[in-house]
């Protein structure tokens, strides 16, 4: 029988192992750490459900939902509370609400435009740019045609449609909240491909979005008992002998017709290897095989520190999902915060609250948990204008270099990398460094990699 190794036990590697098992294929999964799932982790305590990494998936992408149903978790799927979907931006010490009925920085229909025009977030000049954008459809479409295939930064793309102010005040905090990167470096083709397609077809993003039929579905989805349920169910489905925790791979060597996988505990020989490690580890393993790989992998990755706080006391919060802090703000060291129990039901017992605060500063990584918790509490108290009670539960998770940056030219570099990897028979790359960082995209990539490995 074919022998398959999977290196890396995050959501991508674990999903690939689960899919291969479902296809009747044996595999060995190597994970350097003590647990599976990577940054997907749920802490459950005294009625609180606290996500230590991502808290949801984008509902319109089907692959995470399909996996949950396949795992018997269909009854656990819950929508975000979109009747209460309001996000704020910290501006001059105040939480200013983003306009409602928006898709990223594009208003949806008349309701979106009315909300935008009534917003205090933008100047009159920025509002005029929004009003004029549909009338510039031909100009914008011609530009897209003349520059077809050319990548550019998100900042340049948004500014072309709505001006620099919108890029800085809206696109920057939105994208840094998701990707942790700068809109002046992030690739619009890699990060906002649907909007690039709208420009190509309609010119105007506002007109293009209006042409789509809206379903009214919730924006996000999660599991009642937390996303960790996906990890637990997949791990339970796999033979324990196939899981090698605390066994990191140190070298990967191509032999005559097979792969030698070496760890500190020993070595094994495999027909196929699925490499699902972060870019730094991927680069180290590929360097002896493909010396140019390091130049094609994402060159930078952002880090995150998550401070999760669970409270027994119910105190007032602004309605909505949370707030974002603009890039480079001098007002707060926070990147964002989520009002967890307002975003999703079933996150706190009755009368309780759950908040999550996010930092991205590398110089905070080595601070003790107690210092980070106090810093998060102080920042939240200052922004919310109230002294928070002492939390019943406080957690800190550090995720260093966890989010690869899809900088301008990303798709071309990944294509070149995959072409090089294809020259090495039986090797596949998967994970969040290539074709999407959200759970649905990672599940989709893992499914495809497993299917290919099984068919070889």
C-alpha positions as CSV (number, residue, x, y, z in Angstrom):
1,X,0.0,0.0,0.0
2,X,1.1,3.5,-0.7
3,X,2.8,5.3,2.2
4,X,1.9,8.9,2.7
5,X,3.5,11.3,5.2
6,X,1.9,14.6,6.3
7,X,4.3,17.1,7.9
8,X,2.4,19.6,10.1
9,X,-0.7,19.0,12.2
10,X,-2.5,22.3,11.9
11,X,-6.0,22.5,10.4
12,X,-4.6,21.8,6.9
13,X,-2.5,18.8,7.7
14,X,-5.1,17.3,10.0
15,X,-7.9,17.7,7.4
16,X,-5.7,16.1,4.8
17,X,-5.0,13.1,7.1
18,X,-8.8,12.8,7.8
19,X,-9.6,13.0,4.1
20,X,-7.1,10.3,3.3
21,X,-8.5,8.1,6.0
22,X,-12.0,8.6,4.6
23,X,-10.6,7.6,1.2
24,X,-9.2,4.4,2.7
25,X,-5.6,5.6,2.5
26,X,-3.1,5.1,5.4
27,X,-0.9,8.1,6.4
28,X,1.5,9.2,9.1
29,X,1.0,12.7,10.5
30,X,4.1,14.4,12.1
31,X,3.4,17.3,14.4
32,X,6.3,19.0,16.3
33,X,4.0,20.4,19.0
34,X,1.9,18.6,21.7
35,X,-1.5,19.1,20.1
36,X,-3.2,19.1,16.8
37,X,-5.1,22.0,15.1
38,X,-2.5,24.7,15.0
39,X,-4.1,28.0,15.9
40,X,-7.6,26.4,16.1
41,X,-8.2,25.8,19.8
42,X,-11.3,26.1,22.0
43,X,-11.2,26.5,25.8
44,X,-14.4,25.5,27.5
45,X,-14.9,26.2,31.2
46,X,-17.9,26.8,33.5
47,X,-20.3,27.5,30.6
48,X,-17.9,29.8,28.7
49,X,-16.7,28.9,25.2
50,X,-13.5,30.8,24.4
51,X,-11.7,30.6,21.1
52,X,-8.0,30.9,21.4
53,X,-7.5,31.4,17.6
54,X,-10.1,32.0,14.8
55,X,-13.7,32.2,16.0
56,X,-15.6,31.5,12.8
57,X,-15.5,31.0,9.1
58,X,-16.9,33.0,6.2
59,X,-20.4,31.5,5.7
60,X,-20.6,31.9,1.9
61,X,-17.6,29.6,1.4
62,X,-19.0,26.0,1.8
63,X,-16.0,23.8,2.6
64,X,-15.8,24.3,6.4
65,X,-19.6,23.8,6.8
66,X,-19.4,20.7,4.6
67,X,-16.7,19.3,6.8
68,X,-18.6,20.1,10.0
69,X,-21.7,18.2,8.6
70,X,-19.6,15.3,7.6
71,X,-18.2,15.1,11.1
72,X,-21.6,14.9,12.6
73,X,-21.5,18.6,13.8
74,X,-24.3,19.9,11.5
75,X,-26.5,20.6,14.5
76,X,-23.8,22.6,16.1
77,X,-23.5,25.1,13.3
78,X,-24.6,28.6,14.4
79,X,-24.8,31.9,12.5
80,X,-23.3,35.2,13.6
81,X,-25.8,37.6,15.2
82,X,-26.0,39.8,12.1
83,X,-29.0,41.7,13.4
84,X,-26.4,43.2,15.7
85,X,-23.5,43.4,13.2
86,X,-21.9,46.7,13.9
87,X,-18.1,47.3,13.9
88,X,-16.4,50.4,15.2
89,X,-13.2,52.2,14.3
90,X,-11.2,54.0,17.0
91,X,-10.9,57.6,15.9
92,X,-9.7,60.5,18.1
93,X,-10.5,58.5,21.3
94,X,-14.0,57.6,20.2
95,X,-15.5,54.4,18.7
96,X,-17.0,55.5,15.4
97,X,-19.3,53.0,13.8
98,X,-18.6,51.8,10.3
99,X,-21.5,52.3,7.9
100,X,-24.0,49.5,7.9
101,X,-24.8,47.3,4.8
102,X,-21.2,47.3,3.5
103,X,-19.2,44.6,1.8
104,X,-15.7,45.4,2.9
105,X,-15.4,49.1,1.8
106,X,-18.3,48.9,-0.8
107,X,-21.8,49.9,0.1
108,X,-24.5,47.4,-0.7
109,X,-27.5,49.0,-2.4
110,X,-29.3,52.2,-1.4
111,X,-29.3,51.2,2.3
112,X,-25.5,50.9,2.2
113,X,-25.1,54.3,0.5
114,X,-27.6,56.0,2.8
115,X,-25.7,54.6,5.8
116,X,-22.4,55.7,4.4
117,X,-23.6,59.3,3.7
118,X,-24.9,59.6,7.2
119,X,-21.6,58.3,8.7
120,X,-19.3,60.6,10.7
121,X,-16.4,58.3,9.7
122,X,-15.8,60.1,6.4
123,X,-15.3,63.6,5.2
124,X,-17.6,65.2,2.6
125,X,-14.9,64.7,0.0
126,X,-14.8,60.9,0.6
127,X,-18.6,60.8,0.4
128,X,-18.5,62.5,-2.9
129,X,-16.0,60.0,-4.1
130,X,-18.5,57.2,-3.3
131,X,-21.3,59.0,-5.0
132,X,-19.2,59.6,-8.1
133,X,-17.8,56.0,-8.4
134,X,-20.7,54.5,-10.4
135,X,-20.5,57.2,-13.0
136,X,-16.8,56.4,-13.5
137,X,-17.6,52.8,-14.4
138,X,-16.3,53.1,-18.0
139,X,-13.0,54.7,-16.9
140,X,-12.5,52.1,-14.2
141,X,-13.3,49.2,-16.5
142,X,-10.9,50.6,-19.2
143,X,-8.2,50.8,-16.6
144,X,-8.8,47.2,-15.5
145,X,-8.6,46.1,-19.2
146,X,-5.4,48.0,-19.9
147,X,-3.7,46.5,-16.8
148,X,-5.2,43.0,-16.9
149,X,-3.0,40.5,-15.1
150,X,-1.0,43.2,-13.3
151,X,-1.0,43.0,-9.5
152,X,-1.1,46.0,-7.3
153,X,-1.5,46.9,-3.6
154,X,-4.9,47.0,-1.9
155,X,-4.2,50.6,-1.1
156,X,-3.8,51.6,-4.8
157,X,-6.9,49.6,-5.8
158,X,-9.2,51.1,-3.1
159,X,-7.8,54.6,-3.6
160,X,-8.5,54.4,-7.4
161,X,-12.2,53.8,-6.6
162,X,-12.9,55.8,-3.5
163,X,-9.8,57.9,-2.6
164,X,-7.0,57.7,-0.2
165,X,-9.1,58.6,2.8
166,X,-11.3,55.5,2.4
167,X,-8.2,53.4,1.9
168,X,-6.7,54.6,5.2
169,X,-9.8,54.9,7.4
170,X,-11.7,51.8,6.3
171,X,-9.7,49.4,4.1
172,X,-6.6,49.5,6.4
173,X,-8.2,48.6,9.7
174,X,-10.5,46.0,8.0
175,X,-7.7,44.2,6.3
176,X,-5.2,44.5,9.2
177,X,-7.9,42.9,11.4
178,X,-8.1,39.9,9.1
179,X,-4.6,39.7,7.6
180,X,-2.5,41.6,10.0
181,X,-0.7,43.4,7.2
182,X,-0.3,46.7,5.5
183,X,-2.7,47.5,2.7
184,X,0.3,49.2,1.0
185,X,2.0,45.7,0.7
186,X,-0.9,43.3,0.5
187,X,-1.8,42.0,-3.0
188,X,-5.3,42.9,-4.2
189,X,-5.3,39.9,-6.6
190,X,-4.5,37.5,-3.7
191,X,-6.6,39.1,-1.0
192,X,-9.5,40.7,-2.8
193,X,-9.9,38.6,-6.0
194,X,-13.8,38.9,-6.1
195,X,-13.5,42.7,-6.1
196,X,-10.9,42.6,-8.9
197,X,-13.3,40.5,-10.9
198,X,-16.1,43.0,-10.2
199,X,-13.9,45.8,-11.5
200,X,-13.0,43.8,-14.6
201,X,-16.7,43.1,-15.4
202,X,-18.4,46.3,-14.2
203,X,-15.8,48.9,-13.6
204,X,-17.7,50.3,-10.7
205,X,-17.5,48.2,-7.5
206,X,-20.8,49.7,-6.3
207,X,-22.6,48.8,-9.5
208,X,-21.1,45.4,-9.7
209,X,-22.1,44.5,-6.1
210,X,-25.6,45.8,-6.7
211,X,-25.9,43.4,-9.7
212,X,-25.4,40.4,-7.4
213,X,-28.4,38.8,-5.7
214,X,-28.1,38.9,-2.0
215,X,-29.2,35.9,-0.1
216,X,-29.6,37.5,3.3
217,X,-27.4,34.7,4.9
218,X,-25.3,35.5,7.9
219,X,-21.7,36.7,7.2
220,X,-20.0,34.3,9.6
221,X,-20.7,30.8,11.0
222,X,-19.2,28.9,13.9
223,X,-19.9,25.9,16.1
224,X,-22.0,26.1,19.3
225,X,-19.3,24.4,21.4
226,X,-16.4,26.1,19.5
227,X,-14.3,25.4,16.4
228,X,-12.1,23.0,18.4
229,X,-14.9,20.5,17.7
230,X,-13.6,20.1,14.2
231,X,-10.1,19.2,15.5
232,X,-11.4,16.8,18.1
233,X,-13.7,14.9,15.7
234,X,-11.1,14.5,13.0
235,X,-8.5,13.4,15.5
236,X,-10.9,10.9,17.0
237,X,-11.5,9.4,13.5
238,X,-7.8,8.7,12.9
239,X,-5.9,5.6,14.1
240,X,-3.8,6.7,17.1
241,X,-0.8,5.0,15.5
242,X,-1.0,7.4,12.6
243,X,-0.4,10.5,14.8
244,X,3.1,11.4,15.8
245,X,2.9,14.4,18.2
246,X,6.0,16.1,19.6
247,X,7.9,14.7,16.6
248,X,9.0,17.4,14.3
249,X,10.6,16.7,11.0
250,X,14.2,17.9,10.7
251,X,15.2,16.8,7.2
252,X,13.3,15.8,4.1
253,X,15.3,13.9,1.4
254,X,14.4,12.7,-2.0
255,X,15.7,9.2,-2.6
256,X,15.5,7.2,-5.9
257,X,11.8,6.7,-5.8
258,X,10.7,7.6,-2.3
259,X,11.0,10.3,0.4
260,X,13.1,9.9,3.5
261,X,11.5,11.8,6.5
262,X,13.8,12.2,9.4
263,X,12.9,13.3,12.9
264,X,14.8,13.3,16.2
265,X,13.2,10.0,17.0
266,X,14.0,8.2,13.8
267,X,13.3,8.0,10.1
268,X,10.7,6.7,7.7
269,X,10.3,6.2,4.0
270,X,7.3,7.4,2.0
271,X,5.9,7.5,-1.5
272,X,4.2,10.9,-1.0
273,X,4.7,13.8,1.3
274,X,2.2,16.6,2.0
275,X,4.1,19.5,3.5
276,X,1.7,21.5,5.7
277,X,4.2,23.5,7.7
278,X,4.5,27.3,8.2
279,X,6.6,29.1,5.6
280,X,9.8,29.3,7.8
281,X,9.8,25.6,8.4
282,X,8.8,24.9,4.8
283,X,11.7,27.0,3.5
284,X,14.2,25.1,5.8
285,X,12.9,21.7,4.6
286,X,12.9,22.7,0.9
287,X,16.2,24.5,0.9
288,X,18.4,21.4,0.1
289,X,15.8,20.3,-2.5
290,X,14.9,23.6,-4.1
291,X,17.4,26.4,-3.3
292,X,15.2,29.1,-4.8
293,X,12.1,28.2,-2.8
294,X,12.8,30.7,0.0
295,X,12.5,33.6,-2.5
296,X,9.1,32.4,-3.6
297,X,7.5,31.7,-0.2
298,X,5.8,34.6,1.6
299,X,8.7,36.7,2.9
300,X,6.9,38.1,5.9
301,X,4.3,36.8,8.4
302,X,2.4,38.8,11.0
303,X,2.1,37.7,14.6
304,X,-0.8,37.9,17.0
305,X,-1.3,37.9,20.7
306,X,-4.9,37.1,21.8
307,X,-6.1,38.1,25.3
308,X,-9.4,36.4,26.1
309,X,-11.4,37.6,29.1
310,X,-14.5,36.0,30.5
311,X,-16.6,37.8,33.1
312,X,-19.4,36.6,35.3
313,X,-20.7,40.2,35.6
314,X,-22.8,41.7,32.8
315,X,-21.6,45.2,32.0
316,X,-22.7,47.6,29.2
317,X,-20.9,47.4,25.8
318,X,-21.6,49.3,22.6
319,X,-23.9,47.2,20.4
320,X,-22.1,45.2,17.7
321,X,-19.2,42.8,17.1
322,X,-16.3,44.9,18.3
323,X,-13.8,47.5,17.1
324,X,-10.7,48.0,15.0
325,X,-7.7,50.3,15.6
326,X,-6.2,51.9,12.5
327,X,-2.7,50.9,11.5
328,X,0.0,53.0,13.2
329,X,-2.5,54.5,15.6
330,X,-1.0,56.4,18.6
331,X,-4.2,56.0,20.5
332,X,-3.9,52.3,21.4
333,X,-1.5,49.4,21.1
334,X,-4.5,47.1,20.3
335,X,-5.1,45.9,16.8
336,X,-8.8,45.0,17.5
337,X,-11.2,43.7,20.0
338,X,-14.3,41.4,19.7
339,X,-17.4,41.5,21.9
340,X,-17.6,37.8,21.6
341,X,-21.0,37.1,23.3
342,X,-22.6,39.7,21.1
343,X,-21.1,38.3,17.9
344,X,-22.2,34.7,18.6
345,X,-24.7,33.1,21.0
346,X,-23.7,30.3,23.4
347,X,-20.4,31.9,24.3
348,X,-21.1,32.8,27.9
349,X,-23.6,31.6,30.6
350,X,-26.5,33.9,31.2
351,X,-25.4,37.3,32.5
352,X,-21.8,36.7,31.4
353,X,-19.5,38.4,29.0
354,X,-16.5,37.4,26.8
355,X,-14.1,39.9,25.3
356,X,-11.1,39.2,23.1
357,X,-8.3,41.7,22.6
358,X,-5.7,41.4,19.9
359,X,-2.1,42.8,19.8
360,X,0.3,42.5,16.9
361,X,3.4,44.0,18.4
362,X,6.4,41.7,18.2
363,X,8.0,43.4,21.2
364,X,5.1,42.2,23.5
365,X,5.6,38.6,22.7
366,X,8.0,37.8,25.6
367,X,6.0,39.6,28.3
368,X,4.5,37.4,31.0
369,X,0.8,36.4,30.7
370,X,-0.1,38.5,33.8
371,X,1.4,41.7,32.2
372,X,-0.3,41.1,28.9
373,X,-3.7,40.5,30.6
374,X,-3.3,43.7,32.6
375,X,-2.3,45.6,29.4
376,X,-5.3,44.3,27.6
377,X,-7.6,45.2,30.4
378,X,-6.2,48.7,30.6
379,X,-6.5,49.3,26.9
380,X,-10.1,48.0,26.8
381,X,-11.1,50.0,29.9
382,X,-9.6,53.2,28.3
383,X,-11.4,52.7,25.0
384,X,-14.7,51.6,26.4
385,X,-14.7,54.4,29.0
386,X,-15.2,52.1,32.0
387,X,-13.2,50.1,34.5
388,X,-13.7,46.4,33.7
389,X,-14.4,44.0,36.5
390,X,-11.9,41.3,37.3
391,X,-12.3,38.4,34.8
392,X,-13.4,34.9,36.0
393,X,-11.2,33.5,33.2
394,X,-8.2,35.1,31.4
395,X,-6.2,33.4,28.7
396,X,-3.2,34.4,26.6
397,X,-2.3,32.9,23.3
398,X,0.8,33.9,21.3
399,X,0.8,33.0,17.6
400,X,4.2,34.1,16.3
401,X,4.5,34.5,12.5
402,X,1.2,32.8,12.1
403,X,-0.3,34.8,9.2
404,X,1.8,34.8,6.0
405,X,1.6,38.1,4.2
406,X,0.2,37.9,0.6
407,X,2.2,40.8,-0.7
408,X,2.0,42.2,-4.3
409,X,3.0,39.5,-6.7
410,X,2.0,36.7,-4.4
411,X,0.0,34.6,-6.9
412,X,2.8,34.7,-9.4
413,X,5.4,33.6,-6.8
414,X,3.2,30.8,-5.6
415,X,2.6,29.6,-9.2
416,X,6.4,29.5,-9.8
417,X,6.9,27.7,-6.5
418,X,4.3,25.1,-7.2
419,X,5.9,24.6,-10.7
420,X,9.2,23.9,-9.0
421,X,7.7,21.6,-6.4
422,X,5.9,19.6,-9.2
423,X,9.4,18.6,-10.5
424,X,9.8,16.6,-7.3
425,X,7.5,13.6,-7.7
426,X,5.2,13.0,-4.8
427,X,5.5,16.3,-2.9
428,X,2.6,18.7,-2.3
429,X,2.4,22.0,-0.4
430,X,-0.6,23.1,1.6
431,X,-1.5,25.5,4.3
432,X,-2.2,29.2,4.7
433,X,0.9,30.4,2.8
434,X,-0.6,29.8,-0.6
435,X,-4.2,30.1,-1.6
436,X,-6.2,31.6,1.3
437,X,-5.9,31.9,5.1
438,X,-9.5,31.3,6.2
439,X,-10.8,27.9,7.5
440,X,-12.9,27.2,4.4
441,X,-9.9,27.7,2.0
442,X,-7.6,25.6,4.2
443,X,-10.2,22.8,4.2
444,X,-10.6,23.0,0.5
445,X,-6.8,22.9,-0.2
446,X,-6.4,20.0,2.2
447,X,-9.2,18.0,0.5
448,X,-7.7,18.7,-2.9
449,X,-4.2,17.7,-1.8
450,X,-5.5,14.5,-0.2
451,X,-7.5,13.6,-3.4
452,X,-4.4,14.1,-5.5
453,X,-2.2,12.1,-3.2
454,X,-4.7,9.2,-3.2
455,X,-4.9,9.2,-7.0
456,X,-1.2,9.1,-7.7
